[in-house]
Amino acid sequence: MAVLLGTTLGLGLLMMATPLLWPERRRRSVSAPSRPLARLRDRLDRAGLDRVPLPAFLALSCVTAVSGFALGGALSGVSAVAIAAAAAGLVAPLLIAGWRARAVRRGHRGAWPDVVDHLVSAVRSGASLPDAVSSLSRVGPSDLRVAFAAFERDYAATGNFSASVDGVKERLADPTADRILEILRMSREVGGSELTAVLRNLSSYLRQEAAIRGEAEARQSWVVSAAKLAVAAPWLVLVLLSTRPEAAAAYNSSGGGLLIAGGVAVSVVAYQAMLRLARLPEERRWFR
């Protein structure tokens, strides 16, 4: 009985000391700082800038910030305007990468149904799945041929279909590509006779989704453009006014600095609100 009580007490003390001996918080704190860099890396991959190193991109952001500060100070002579221009220069590469990523995804969205149709034709003709995917480097949409050519090289070098699929998924960084390639991986590993039917249904769904999304984006594009112009117009007026010596002296005062800082805050909040209201929901990458 004494041994049982001692063992129970020891287990209880061990369970109480577990958070101190193996803290979960330490592991999270180590991995947490890498999350912004991981999101930045994912955005660059989606923008087709997978070969750009993160240090080079961050250095470019610093260069554009310094250039914006110098240009804003030279044009206006107002310190607050120069600081605002430096902040805009700092985030400009990130915004451009996001814009390019959305443009690349829009271009790919219209190409995926053709990719699926090519896969269906190849499978029905009796080609193996690796050959069907490799053929997309020659007969697929031009924007996607480079990625599938890399798949063809990887598969020829390793003979590992799953690893080659993972490589092309990382190069494309697209949720639709993830879905198509995971269907092919499952069909190769598990088997089944319904692959062509599944791909046809997926092609039909992708075409309907692209048509609906394109119509919605066309209807709201003029609203988004007008909102962007409304955000940029006051700053153009401010730069023009600050070229006058008396206006520059007023903006260099403490009250002028507070006014410009408040304008920056309002512009940022309004711009982000406009983007969130106008942005259509994007599919997340589940198979990573």
NORTAJO-V318398 format. One record per backbone hydrogen bond with DSSP energy under -1.0 kcal/mol. NH is the residue of the N-H (numbers start at 1). CO is the residue of the C=O. Records with the same first field share a line. If there is no record, write none. Layout:
NH = CO + CO
This chain:
5 = 1
6 = 2
7 = 3
8 = 4
9 = 5
10 = 6
11 = 7
12 = 8
13 = 9
14 = 10
15 = 11
16 = 12
17 = 13
21 = 17
22 = 18
28 = 24
29 = 25
30 = 26
31 = 27
32 = 28
35 = 32
38 = 34
39 = 35
40 = 36
41 = 37
42 = 38
43 = 39
44 = 40
45 = 41
46 = 42
47 = 43
48 = 45
49 = 44
52 = 49
57 = 53
58 = 54
59 = 55
60 = 56
61 = 57
62 = 58
63 = 59
64 = 60
65 = 61
66 = 62
67 = 63
68 = 64
69 = 65
70 = 66
71 = 67
72 = 68
73 = 69
74 = 70
75 = 71
76 = 72
77 = 73
82 = 78
83 = 79
84 = 80
85 = 81
86 = 82
87 = 83
88 = 84
89 = 85
90 = 86
91 = 87
92 = 88
95 = 91
96 = 92
97 = 93
98 = 94
99 = 95
100 = 96
101 = 97
102 = 98
103 = 99
104 = 100
105 = 101
106 = 102
107 = 103
108 = 104
109 = 105
110 = 106
112 = 108
115 = 111
116 = 112
117 = 113
118 = 114
119 = 115
120 = 116
121 = 117
122 = 118
123 = 119
124 = 120
125 = 121
126 = 123
127 = 122
132 = 128
133 = 129
134 = 130
135 = 131
136 = 133
137 = 134
138 = 135
139 = 135
140 = 136
144 = 141
148 = 144
149 = 145
150 = 146
151 = 147
152 = 148
153 = 149
154 = 150
155 = 151
156 = 152
157 = 153
158 = 154
159 = 155
164 = 160
165 = 161
166 = 162
167 = 163
168 = 164
169 = 165
170 = 166
171 = 167
172 = 168
173 = 169
178 = 174
179 = 175
180 = 176
181 = 177
182 = 178
183 = 179
184 = 180
185 = 181
186 = 182
187 = 183
188 = 184
189 = 185
190 = 186
191 = 187
198 = 194
199 = 195
200 = 196
201 = 197
202 = 198
203 = 199
204 = 200
205 = 201
206 = 202
207 = 203
208 = 204
209 = 205
210 = 206
211 = 207
212 = 208
213 = 209
214 = 210
215 = 211
216 = 212
217 = 213
218 = 214
219 = 215
220 = 216
221 = 217
224 = 220
225 = 221
226 = 222
227 = 223
228 = 224
229 = 225
230 = 226
231 = 227
232 = 228
233 = 229
236 = 232
237 = 233
238 = 234
239 = 235
240 = 236
241 = 237
242 = 238
244 = 241
248 = 244
249 = 245
250 = 246
251 = 247
252 = 248
257 = 253
258 = 254
259 = 255
260 = 256
261 = 257
262 = 258
263 = 259
264 = 260
265 = 261
266 = 262
267 = 263
268 = 264
269 = 265
270 = 266
271 = 267
272 = 268
273 = 269
274 = 270
275 = 271
276 = 272
277 = 273
278 = 274
279 = 275
288 = 286
